[in-house]
C-alpha cells in the first residue's frame, strides 16, 4: 500500500513545519487565544517568536 500524504502535509514537511502538542493550564491557553484574537495576530507565529526569543536568551 502506498503512503499517501495530503497536500498540506507535503507543504508542511517542505517548509519545516511540525505540529506539536503541549499541556498547559486551560486558563492560560484561553487568555492567550483571546488576546491573540483581540490583537488580530496568529497564535502559532506568536508562540514561535516566544520560543525563539527564549532560545536566544538562554544560549
N, C-alpha and C positions, 0 to 999 in steps of 0.2 A: 504494500500500500504506500502510495506517495504521500509525503508530508506536505500538506498544503498550508500556506500561510496567507493570511488576509493581507490585502494591500497595505493597510495601516501598520500591520506587524512588520512588513518588509521595510516600510519607510522608517519606523521607529528604530529598527536594527541598523539601518544605514546611517541614520542621524545620531546613533549612540544614545538613544533614549531607552530607559528601563523603568517599568512600573515597580514601585516599592510600597510596602505596607508597614506602617508603624502604629503602635498603640500609644495613644496619648489621652489625656483627660478629655472627656466629651465637652466640658465647658470651654476649655481652651480651644479645641477644634472649632466649636460653634462660633466663638467670638472671632477667631481668625477668619473663618469663612465669611461672616457678616461684614467684618471690616474690609476685607478684600473686595467684596461686592460693593460696599459703600464707596470705596476709593476707585472702583472700576479697574482693578488690577487682578491678574490671574494668581491663583494660589500656587500653582506649580512653579512659575518663574520666581515668585517671591520666596518660596522655600528653597529653591536652588540658590538664589542670591544669599540667603541666610547661611546656607551650608558652605558656600564658597568663602564668605566672609569669616566664618568660624575656622575653616581650614587655614586660611591665610594668617589669622591671629595666633594660631597655635602651632605653626610650623617651626 
